[in-house]
Amino acid sequence: MVRKEALKVILILALLLPLGIFVKFLIPLLSALIAFTIFFFRDPERKIGDWVISPADGRIDFVEDNRLEIFMGLFDCHVQRSPVSGIVKRITFVPGKKRPAFIRGGNERKVIEIESEEGTFVVELIAGIFARRIFCWVKEGEKVEKGQRIGMIAFGSRVALEVPENYVFVKKVGEKVKAGETVAVKYEAG
């Protein structure tokens, strides 16, 4: 499935194709851009794991205490999913820079707080140098299910997940993850 957000880009590129009659290299170039857009805006179905799931595809490049960050590469799916079931308590836009996504901190972001029976989980959709648009598909007060699509960062970049203190991450820095697979479990003392 391709996200509807891609349709405008695909339409514009397709409308430019007739110019290829006059400028021959445009047809292969525009065709490649259309193919890339379809690939980039793909939205595959996912098997949803147990406990707390990854909100994004990518490589984990930071884990500390109750925070995990995922760098999304060019070939990762850029649709984000809710890590837990709950109620969206707050969505905050945080203005910032548009630096490369591999540089942590200070970039523009949307922060989605999800209140579940187990506590508050925070998902940050973080823009990068090429990401010019963060789509947020949920609203404050909305009930979300674990694995539900909650947003997308167009041509970007990084997603952070914060879990309550009684959770531990089961994935480490350097590991690849897919949206929907388990990344944290509840810690039971004893």
Secondary structure, DSSP 8 states (H G I E B T S, - for coil): -B-GGGHHHHHHHHHHGGGGGTSTTHHHHHHHHHHHHHHHTB-------SSEE-SS-EEEEEEETTEEEEE--TTS--EEE-SS-EEEEEEEEE--B---TTS-SSB-EEEEEEEETTEEEEEEEE--SS--EEEE---TT-EE-TT-EEEEEET--EEEEE--TTEEE-S-TT-EE-TTSEEEEE----
